[in-house]
Amino acid sequence: MSTVPDGLYEYGGVPVGMAVLQPRDVRWVYATADTALHKKLLETTPDGNRLHTTVAAAHTATTASRNDVVFLTPETHNQTATITWSNSNTHLIGMHNGSRWANSCIIQNTSASTVVPVFTLSGSNCLIKNIHFKNAVGSNAANLTGVRVSGAGNLFENCWFEGPCDNSVADLATARTVQIGGGGNVFRDCVFGSTSVFRSAANALVEYYTTTYRATFENCIFYSQIDATTPYMIYIKSGKAQGSQFYKKCTFVAHSTGLAIAMASLFGAQTSDSTGMHLLHDCQAYNITSADDSDGANWPGLSIYWNNYTVTAATAGRGIVATG
């Protein structure tokens, strides 16, 4: 067996970097049959049936629980319907160099279609790597959610969750870039947010939308352009963040023109009956006034711990205070 330098395989070999996964089957997705950048090279694979023009078709061709891998070419893949990634132990990897900010392996919706969310991960123990998810590309106020995660034990690595990408959605309080649920899902070296569209409503980059345990964010960047104080980085629906959620070496940045406006609260929540904890270790926040919204009634039993700092129990002015 042999491999070629760009990570594709031929004559039955295992793709470069896939030795740990030991995939049973490998497939590729290219955007169009005539203009795909890698189509001619892909056609050298031993089985042309492994080439697909949509992510959904490639996923349908995989089999759960055997570490099948789908590679995505570095181009824009427009979606007219939600991709539901339901096969567990099945992996999606962008053919990209690993830069978080210049990822050209794009999965997105457009104004032409209402696609909510763009991508649903309901399978478990999947690796999603080097993918640039874009939501609300073009003026369609119905495209409120980019990615929704309901499975467990999944790893998103080096992905950019960009959105909202249009002002018509960024101005809506119901907009969510990512919604998470399930247990033990990990986001490593990922970016959340848009660098160009300004958010003005009380929406969020990440929402705990259904029961969630042990969500883990490692070395992630949460970046938000704002023209009002009201947006959040993270929003928690009532009672949905259970147990502990972990944030390690994450950076939260709220940027406004001339830094004239600061984000009021990093976290927001509905009235919560949760007993969960949010544990922030070696994290940094810039141009954000406080850790959570100022209504103490929203947080019975819920604690935010930031290294050796926590949030005061007062019902107003809940800033970050030293605990000793």
C-alpha positions in Angstrom: 0.0 0.0 0.0 1.1 3.5 -0.5 0.1 7.1 0.4 0.4 10.4 -1.4 1.6 13.5 0.4 -1.7 15.4 0.6 -3.4 12.8 2.8 -5.4 10.8 0.1 -4.8 7.2 -0.4 -4.6 4.8 -3.3 -4.2 1.0 -3.8 -5.9 0.3 -0.4 -3.6 2.3 1.9 -4.7 4.2 5.0 -4.8 8.0 4.6 -1.9 9.9 6.1 -2.8 10.7 9.8 -5.6 8.2 10.0 -3.6 5.3 11.5 -5.1 5.9 15.0 -8.7 5.7 13.7 -8.0 2.7 11.4 -11.1 3.5 9.3 -13.0 0.7 7.6 -14.0 3.0 4.7 -12.9 6.4 3.5 -15.0 8.7 1.3 -14.7 12.2 -0.2 -17.1 15.1 -0.8 -16.5 17.7 -3.6 -18.9 20.5 -4.4 -19.5 20.1 -8.1 -18.6 17.3 -10.6 -16.9 19.6 -13.1 -15.0 22.2 -11.1 -13.9 20.5 -7.8 -10.3 21.4 -7.1 -9.3 17.8 -6.3 -11.6 15.9 -8.5 -9.0 14.5 -10.9 -6.8 13.3 -8.0 -9.8 11.8 -6.2 -10.7 9.8 -9.3 -7.4 7.9 -8.9 -8.9 6.2 -5.8 -9.7 2.5 -6.5 -13.5 2.9 -6.1 -15.2 5.8 -7.8 -18.3 5.1 -5.7 -16.4 6.7 -2.8 -16.8 10.2 -4.4 -19.9 12.2 -3.4 -21.2 15.6 -4.3 -22.9 16.2 -1.0 -22.0 15.7 2.7 -25.4 14.0 3.2 -24.8 11.5 0.5 -21.4 10.6 1.9 -22.8 10.2 5.4 -25.5 7.9 4.0 -22.9 5.7 2.4 -21.0 5.2 5.7 -21.7 2.6 8.3 -22.0 3.4 12.0 -19.5 2.2 14.6 -16.6 1.2 12.4 -14.6 4.5 12.2 -15.5 5.4 8.6 -14.1 8.7 7.5 -15.4 11.4 5.1 -13.0 14.0 3.8 -14.3 17.4 2.7 -12.6 19.3 -0.1 -11.5 22.9 0.5 -14.3 24.8 -1.1 -17.8 26.0 -0.3 -20.5 23.3 0.2 -23.9 25.0 0.1 -26.8 23.2 1.9 -30.4 23.1 0.9 -31.4 20.8 3.8 -30.0 20.1 7.2 -27.1 17.6 7.3 -28.0 15.0 10.0 -24.8 13.2 11.1 -26.4 10.3 12.9 -23.8 7.5 12.5 -21.8 7.1 15.6 -18.0 6.6 15.4 -18.1 8.2 11.9 -15.8 11.1 11.2 -15.8 14.3 9.1 -12.5 15.9 8.3 -11.7 19.0 6.2 -8.8 18.8 3.8 -7.3 22.0 5.3 -4.0 23.0 6.8 -5.4 23.6 10.3 -5.6 27.4 10.6 -8.7 28.3 12.6 -9.2 31.7 10.8 -8.7 30.8 7.2 -10.6 27.5 6.9 -11.8 27.0 3.3 -13.7 23.7 4.0 -17.0 25.5 4.3 -20.4 24.1 5.1 -23.1 26.8 5.0 -26.7 27.7 4.3 -27.6 30.7 2.1 -30.5 33.1 1.7 -31.9 30.9 -1.0 -32.9 28.2 1.4 -34.2 28.0 5.0 -31.9 25.4 6.6 -32.1 25.2 10.4 -29.7 24.0 11.6 -27.1 23.7 9.0 -25.6 20.6 10.7 -27.0 18.3 13.4 -24.7 15.9 15.1 -26.9 13.2 16.7 -24.4 10.4 16.6 -21.9 9.8 19.3 -18.1 9.4 19.5 -17.5 11.2 16.2 -14.5 13.4 15.2 -15.4 16.6 13.3 -12.2 18.3 12.4 -11.0 21.3 10.2 -14.6 22.3 9.2 -15.8 25.9 8.8 -19.5 26.0 9.6 -21.3 29.2 8.5 -24.8 30.2 9.4 -27.2 32.8 8.0 -25.1 33.6 4.9 -27.4 36.1 3.1 -30.6 37.7 4.3 -32.9 35.0 5.5 -34.1 35.7 9.1 -35.3 32.1 9.4 -31.8 30.7 9.5 -31.3 31.1 13.3 -29.1 28.2 14.2 -25.8 26.9 12.7 -24.8 23.7 14.4 -26.8 21.5 16.9 -25.2 18.8 18.9 -27.3 16.2 20.7 -25.0 13.1 20.7 -22.4 12.3 23.3 -18.6 12.0 23.5 -18.0 13.9 20.2 -14.9 15.9 19.5 -14.9 19.1 17.4 -11.3 20.0 16.7 -10.0 23.1 14.9 -13.5 24.1 13.6 -14.8 27.6 13.1 -18.5 28.1 13.9 -19.1 31.4 12.1 -22.4 33.2 12.5 -24.7 34.9 12.4 -23.3 36.0 9.0 -26.1 38.5 8.2 -27.5 41.5 10.1 -31.1 40.3 9.7 -30.3 37.3 12.0 -27.7 39.1 14.2 -30.4 41.5 15.3 -32.7 38.6 16.6 -32.7 37.5 20.2 -33.4 33.9 19.1 -30.2 33.5 17.0 -27.8 30.8 18.2 -24.5 29.9 16.4 -24.2 26.5 18.2 -26.7 24.6 20.4 -25.3 21.8 22.6 -26.8 19.0 24.5 -25.7 15.4 25.4 -22.8 14.4 27.6 -19.1 14.8 27.3 -18.9 16.7 24.0 -15.5 18.4 23.6 -14.6 21.5 21.5 -10.9 21.9 21.1 -9.0 24.7 19.4 -12.3 26.1 17.9 -13.6 29.6 17.1 -17.1 30.8 17.7 -18.5 33.9 16.2 -18.3 36.3 13.2 -15.6 38.8 12.6 -17.7 41.1 10.4 -21.3 41.1 11.5 -22.4 43.1 14.6 -24.8 41.5 17.1 -27.3 43.8 18.8 -29.8 41.5 20.4 -29.7 39.2 23.5 -28.7 36.2 21.4 -25.7 33.9 22.0 -22.8 32.1 20.3 -23.4 28.9 22.3 -26.6 27.8 23.9 -27.2 24.9 26.3 -30.5 24.0 24.7 -31.2 20.5 26.1 -29.8 18.5 29.1 -26.0 18.8 28.9 -23.3 17.2 31.1 -19.6 17.8 31.0 -19.4 20.0 28.0 -15.7 20.9 27.6 -14.1 23.8 25.7 -10.4 23.7 25.4 -8.3 26.6 24.0 -11.3 28.1 22.2 -11.9 31.6 21.0 -15.3 33.2 21.5 -15.3 36.4 19.3 -18.2 38.7 18.9 -18.7 42.0 17.1 -21.3 44.0 19.1 -23.2 47.3 18.7 -25.2 46.9 21.9 -24.5 45.6 25.5 -27.1 42.9 25.3 -25.6 39.9 23.4 -24.2 36.9 25.3 -21.4 34.6 24.6 -23.2 31.7 26.3 -26.8 31.2 27.1 -28.3 28.5 29.3 -31.9 27.4 28.9 -33.7 26.6 32.1 -32.1 23.6 33.9 -30.2 22.4 30.8 -26.6 22.7 32.1 -26.4 19.9 34.6 -23.4 18.8 36.6 -20.1 20.5 35.6 -19.2 22.2 32.3 -15.5 23.0 31.7 -13.7 25.9 29.9 -9.9 25.7 29.8 -7.6 28.4 28.3 -10.5 30.0 26.5 -10.6 33.6 25.3 -13.7 35.7 25.2 -13.6 38.9 23.2 -16.4 41.4 22.6 -15.4 44.0 20.0 -17.2 47.2 19.2 -16.2 50.2 17.1 -13.7 52.1 19.0 -14.4 49.8 22.0 -17.2 52.3 22.8 -19.6 49.5 23.9 -18.9 46.6 26.3 -20.8 43.4 26.5 -22.7 43.4 29.7 -22.6 39.7 30.6 -20.6 36.7 29.3 -23.3 34.2 30.5 -27.1 34.6 30.3 -29.8 32.3 31.4 -33.5 31.6 31.8 -34.7 31.0 35.3 -32.7 27.9 36.2 -33.4 25.0 38.5 -30.1 23.5 37.7 -27.4 22.7 40.2 -24.6 22.9 37.7 -21.3 24.6 37.8 -19.3 26.4 35.0 -15.6 26.0 35.7 -13.3 28.4 33.9 -9.6 27.7 34.2 -7.0 30.0 32.8 -9.6 31.9 30.7 -9.5 35.5 29.7 -12.3 38.0 28.9 -12.0 41.3 27.1 -14.5 44.2 26.9 -17.1 42.2 29.0 -18.4 43.8 32.1 -19.4 40.8 34.2 -19.6 37.0 34.2 -23.4 36.7 34.1 -26.5 38.8 33.8 -27.3 40.9 36.8 -30.5 39.2 37.9 -29.5 37.0 40.7 -32.9 35.3 40.7 -31.8 33.6 37.4 -29.1 31.6 39.2 -30.3 29.6 42.2 -27.9 26.8 42.7 -25.8 27.7 39.7 -22.2 28.8 40.2 -19.6 30.2 37.9 -16.0 29.5 39.1 -13.2 31.3 37.4 -9.9 29.9 38.7 -9.9 31.2 42.3 -12.7 33.6 41.5 -16.5 33.1 41.7 -19.6 35.3 41.3 -21.0 37.2 44.2 -24.3 36.0 45.6 -25.8 39.5 45.5 -28.9 39.9 43.3 -27.5 43.0 41.6 -24.1 44.0 40.3 -22.9 40.4 40.1 -19.3 41.0 39.1 -16.4 38.6 39.6 -15.0 38.8 43.2 -12.1 37.1 44.9 -12.8 34.1 47.1 -9.5 34.0 48.9 
